[in-house]
Amino acid sequence: MNVGVVVGAIPKVVPRFHTRAVRMGRKTTATMVWAIGLLLCTEAGLRVRAWHRLGSQTPVADIYQADDASGKRLRPGAVLHGSERRLSINRFGFRGPDISLPKPSGTLRIAVLGDSTTFGMEASDDASVWVERMVAELNGRSSGGHFDAINGGVPGYALADSIRLLDARIAALEPDIVVIEQVATDIAAHARRQFGKSAKAVALSASLAGFFQKHSLLVNLLRQNTAALNARLIPQRRHDRLDNRGVEEYSARLAGLIDVCQRNGRRVVLCTAPRSFGDPSASTDQFTLAASALAHNPALSLAAMNDAFDRYNDAIRRVARVTNTPLVDLDRLVPRRAEYFVDAVHLNNAGHTQVGDLVARTILRTYADPTFVLGDP
């Protein structure tokens, strides 16, 4: 072979490969630009839709302010106004209408402690949240006195946070009865404590994931919609049972709260936590019903979620028996079907109406005797 011929051909071959690489690079760059543009347009569309429907364009609604004790609290005067949701925070920093201070004579005031399931972000307006439905039912059924309520539910609050809220801000508003409906956030906190390291191992980066979950509607939508599929197809990434420590701590904290309330002349009503999943006879797929719970608890399987709700609700039942406290067993009374829920644990308007009615009946049956209604417990 003539070496000169081969050597002479090299300058012609190299530019050809160089030109092909440049074209491929340009195509890749163009594809990435189009993909990023499409994602940004989708995010923008979701934000416009959320603003129109819900009055908020971010995953975390702009209704909070910093708080040294709990990290965040509801911002007095905050309002969300959309076509499908109207939400307001009163001057005391609680959802719903203002209450009178000092408390009017003859008024029975109820303080409700809870997390997002009590706050009722998914209800269509303030009056549709079960706390206000309870008040309406009580005032409609009672023959004497007047009822009002403080919705002390704050999304993301665990029982310990709500106890601090009661001591710091609710006690001064003179509640006569304290209703406690709080489980979902405590289960999530329990799972983070026990499986925090393994849960973070499946994330790209704790800070990066947290940033997108806080700021991107698209990421949150994809995360929730894929959670059920991931839990079904990759069960080995999730754990099937929480330990006993969190349940025992929750029970002790709940019993201590009841004791403090009783020593301060406040009566207590306990509620178990309702959920849409956990009924094997339901027509809707259980993974689909539990999707939001699986998304917020990436370390727990569907079996673990059911087991956790069963054990925490059983703990509430035991505390109610030991302390002789009235119990509204919402976990058994509210049907586990999509007709009453918007996701795994958050109620729709129909669910709020049912829960408000159930709690109101228990209060009337156990506490609303004439002397108590007139302000002489």
C-alpha positions in Angstrom: 0.0 0.0 0.0 1.3 3.5 -0.8 1.8 5.2 2.5 1.7 8.6 0.9 -1.8 7.9 -0.4 -3.0 7.0 3.2 -1.4 10.0 4.8 -2.8 12.3 2.1 -6.3 11.1 2.9 -6.2 12.0 6.6 -6.8 15.7 6.2 -10.0 14.9 4.2 -11.4 12.4 6.8 -10.8 14.5 9.9 -12.9 17.5 8.8 -15.7 15.1 7.8 -15.9 13.6 11.3 -15.5 17.0 12.9 -18.4 18.3 10.8 -20.6 15.4 11.9 -19.8 15.9 15.6 -20.7 19.6 15.3 -24.0 18.7 13.7 -24.8 16.1 16.4 -23.8 18.7 19.1 -26.1 21.3 17.6 -29.0 18.8 17.4 -28.4 17.8 21.1 -28.3 21.4 22.2 -31.5 22.2 20.2 -33.3 19.2 21.7 -32.3 20.2 25.2 -33.4 23.8 24.6 -36.7 22.6 23.3 -37.1 20.2 26.3 -36.3 22.9 28.8 -38.6 25.3 27.0 -41.4 22.7 27.1 -40.9 22.1 30.8 -40.9 25.8 31.5 -44.1 26.3 29.5 -45.7 23.4 31.3 -44.7 24.9 34.7 -46.1 28.3 33.7 -49.4 26.7 32.5 -49.7 24.9 35.8 -49.1 28.1 37.7 -51.7 30.0 35.8 -54.2 27.3 36.3 -53.4 27.0 40.0 -53.7 30.8 40.4 -57.1 30.8 38.7 -58.5 27.8 40.6 -56.8 28.0 44.0 -55.5 31.6 44.4 -51.9 30.4 44.8 -49.3 29.6 42.1 -46.7 27.8 44.2 -46.7 24.3 45.9 -46.5 26.0 49.3 -49.2 28.6 49.7 -48.2 32.1 50.7 -50.0 32.0 54.1 -47.2 31.5 56.5 -44.7 33.5 58.5 -41.6 32.4 60.4 -42.0 31.2 64.0 -39.2 30.5 66.4 -40.9 27.6 68.2 -42.3 25.6 65.3 -40.6 27.0 62.3 -43.7 28.5 60.7 -47.2 29.8 61.7 -50.1 31.1 59.8 -49.9 34.8 58.8 -52.8 36.9 60.2 -54.8 38.5 57.4 -53.5 36.1 54.7 -56.1 35.3 51.9 -56.2 32.9 49.0 -59.0 33.6 46.5 -59.5 31.4 43.5 -62.5 30.1 41.5 -62.5 26.8 43.4 -61.0 27.8 46.8 -61.4 30.7 49.2 -59.3 30.7 52.3 -58.7 33.4 54.9 -56.6 33.6 58.1 -58.2 35.7 60.8 -56.5 38.4 63.0 -55.5 35.8 65.6 -53.6 33.7 63.0 -56.2 30.8 62.5 -58.2 29.8 59.6 -61.8 31.0 59.5 -63.8 33.9 60.9 -62.7 36.1 63.8 -63.9 35.3 67.3 -64.8 37.7 70.1 -62.4 38.4 72.9 -63.2 38.4 75.7 -65.5 35.5 75.2 -69.2 36.5 75.3 -71.3 35.1 78.2 -73.1 32.0 77.3 -70.7 31.0 74.6 -69.1 27.5 74.5 -65.8 27.9 72.7 -64.1 24.9 71.0 -60.4 24.8 70.1 -59.5 22.2 67.5 -55.9 21.0 67.3 -54.6 19.3 64.2 -52.5 19.3 61.0 -53.5 19.9 57.4 -56.4 17.5 57.7 -58.0 19.9 60.2 -56.9 23.1 58.5 -58.7 21.9 55.4 -56.7 23.4 52.5 -58.8 21.4 50.0 -62.2 22.6 51.2 -63.9 25.1 48.9 -64.1 27.9 51.5 -63.8 28.6 55.2 -67.4 27.6 56.0 -66.9 24.2 54.4 -64.1 23.1 56.7 -65.3 20.5 59.2 -64.5 22.8 62.1 -67.0 25.4 60.9 -69.4 22.6 59.8 -69.3 21.4 63.4 -70.1 24.8 64.7 -73.0 25.2 62.4 -74.4 21.8 63.4 -74.0 22.6 67.1 -75.7 26.0 66.8 -78.5 24.4 64.7 -79.1 21.6 67.2 -78.5 23.3 70.6 -81.5 24.8 72.4 -79.4 27.0 74.6 -76.1 29.0 74.5 -73.9 29.6 71.5 -70.9 27.8 70.0 -67.9 29.1 68.2 -64.5 27.5 67.4 -60.8 28.1 66.9 -59.4 26.1 64.0 -55.9 25.4 65.4 -55.0 23.1 62.5 -51.7 24.1 60.8 -50.4 22.1 57.8 -47.1 20.3 58.8 -47.7 20.5 62.6 -47.2 17.4 64.7 -48.9 16.9 68.0 -45.9 18.5 69.9 -46.3 21.6 67.8 -50.0 21.8 68.5 -49.4 21.5 72.2 -47.1 24.5 72.1 -49.6 26.4 70.0 -52.3 25.7 72.6 -50.1 26.9 75.4 -48.7 30.0 73.6 -51.7 31.4 71.7 -55.0 29.4 72.0 -55.3 29.2 75.8 -55.6 33.0 76.0 -58.7 32.8 73.8 -60.5 30.9 76.6 -61.5 27.6 75.0 -63.9 25.3 77.0 -63.4 22.2 74.9 -60.3 21.0 73.1 -60.8 18.6 70.1 -57.8 16.7 68.9 -57.6 15.2 65.4 -53.9 14.8 64.5 -52.1 11.7 63.1 -50.9 12.1 59.5 -48.0 14.5 60.2 -46.9 12.5 63.3 -46.6 9.4 61.1 -44.5 11.3 58.6 -42.2 12.6 61.4 -41.9 9.1 62.8 -40.9 7.7 59.4 -38.3 10.5 58.9 -36.8 9.8 62.3 -36.6 6.0 61.7 -35.8 5.9 58.0 -34.4 9.3 57.2 -31.0 8.1 55.9 -32.5 5.5 53.6 -35.2 7.9 52.4 -32.5 10.5 51.4 -30.4 7.8 49.6 -33.0 7.5 46.8 -33.1 11.3 46.3 -30.7 13.1 44.0 -29.9 15.6 46.6 -31.7 16.6 49.7 -31.3 20.3 49.0 -32.0 20.1 45.3 -35.1 17.9 45.9 -36.3 20.3 48.6 -35.9 23.3 46.3 -37.9 21.8 43.5 -40.6 20.4 45.8 -41.0 23.9 47.3 -41.0 25.8 44.1 -42.2 23.6 41.2 -45.8 22.6 40.7 -44.7 20.2 37.9 -42.2 18.3 40.1 -44.8 17.9 42.8 -47.4 16.7 40.3 -45.0 14.2 38.9 -43.9 13.1 42.3 -47.4 12.4 43.5 -48.6 10.8 40.3 -45.6 8.4 40.2 -45.5 7.5 43.9 -48.2 4.8 43.6 -46.5 3.2 40.6 -43.1 3.3 42.3 -44.4 1.8 45.5 -46.1 -1.0 43.5 -43.2 -1.8 41.2 -40.2 -1.1 43.4 -41.4 -2.2 46.9 -37.8 -3.1 48.1 -37.0 0.6 48.4 -39.7 1.0 51.1 -40.1 -0.4 54.6 -43.1 -2.4 55.9 -43.3 -1.3 59.5 -42.5 1.6 61.8 -41.0 0.8 65.2 -42.9 1.3 68.5 -41.0 4.3 69.8 -43.0 6.9 67.9 -46.4 5.4 68.8 -45.4 5.2 72.5 -44.2 8.8 72.5 -47.4 9.9 70.7 -49.5 8.1 73.3 -47.7 9.6 76.2 -47.8 13.1 74.7 -51.6 12.7 74.1 -52.3 11.5 77.6 -50.2 14.4 79.0 -52.2 16.9 76.9 -55.5 15.5 78.2 -54.2 15.8 81.8 -53.2 19.4 81.4 -56.5 20.3 79.8 -58.5 18.7 82.5 -56.5 20.4 85.3 -57.2 23.7 83.6 -61.0 23.1 83.4 -61.1 22.2 79.7 -62.9 19.1 78.5 -61.4 17.1 75.6 -62.7 15.1 72.6 -60.3 12.8 70.8 -60.7 11.8 67.1 -59.0 9.0 65.2 -57.7 9.9 61.8 -59.8 9.0 58.7 -58.2 7.9 55.4 -59.4 7.0 51.9 -57.3 3.8 51.7 -57.2 0.6 53.7 -60.5 -1.0 52.6 -59.7 -4.0 50.4 -63.3 -4.1 49.2 -63.1 -0.6 47.7 -63.5 -0.4 44.0 -60.7 2.1 43.5 -57.1 0.7 43.5 -55.5 1.0 47.0 -52.2 2.4 45.6 -54.1 5.1 43.8 -56.1 6.1 46.9 -52.9 6.2 49.0 -50.8 8.0 46.3 -50.4 11.3 48.2 -49.4 9.5 51.5 -46.9 7.4 49.6 -45.4 10.5 48.0 -45.0 12.2 51.3 -43.6 9.1 53.0 -41.1 7.7 50.5 -39.7 5.3 53.0 -43.0 3.5 53.7 -44.8 0.9 51.7 -48.6 0.7 51.3 -48.6 -2.0 54.0 -46.6 0.2 56.3 -49.0 3.1 55.7 -52.0 1.0 56.7 -50.2 -0.5 59.6 -49.1 3.0 60.9 -52.6 4.4 60.7 -54.0 1.3 62.4 -51.5 1.5 65.3 -51.7 5.3 65.8 -55.5 5.1 65.8 -55.4 2.2 68.2 -53.2 4.3 70.5 -55.8 7.1 70.4 -58.5 4.6 71.3 -56.5 3.2 74.2 -55.7 6.7 75.6 -59.5 7.6 75.3 -60.4 4.5 77.4 -57.7 5.0 80.0 -58.5 8.7 80.5 -62.3 8.3 80.1 -62.2 10.8 77.2 -65.0 10.9 74.6 -63.9 9.5 71.2 -65.1 10.2 67.7 -63.8 7.1 65.8 -63.5 8.8 62.4 -61.3 6.0 61.1 -64.2 3.6 61.4 -67.1 6.0 60.8 -66.0 7.8 57.6 -66.1 5.4 54.6 -62.7 4.7 53.1 -63.7 5.7 49.6 -62.8 8.5 47.1 -66.2 10.0 47.5 -65.1 11.7 50.8 -61.5 12.5 50.0 -59.4 14.5 47.6 -56.4 12.2 48.3 -55.1 9.8 50.9 -56.1 11.7 54.0 -57.5 15.2 53.0 -61.3 15.5 53.0 -63.4 17.0 50.2 -66.5 19.1 51.1 -68.6 15.9 51.6 -66.0 14.5 53.9 -65.8 17.7 55.9 -69.6 17.8 56.3 -69.7 14.3 57.6 -66.8 14.8 60.1 -68.3 18.0 61.3 -71.6 16.3 62.0 -70.0 13.4 63.8 -67.9 15.6 66.1 -70.9 17.9 66.8 -73.1 15.0 67.8 -70.4 13.7 70.2 -70.1 17.2 71.9 -73.8 17.6 72.3 -74.2 14.1 73.6 -71.4 14.3 76.2 -70.7 17.9 77.1 -73.4 20.4 76.2 -75.5 20.2 79.4 -77.2 23.5 80.3 -74.8 24.6 83.1 -71.8 24.0 80.8 -73.3 25.9 77.9 -74.0 28.8 80.2 -70.3 29.0 81.1 -70.3 27.1 84.5 -68.4 23.8 83.7 
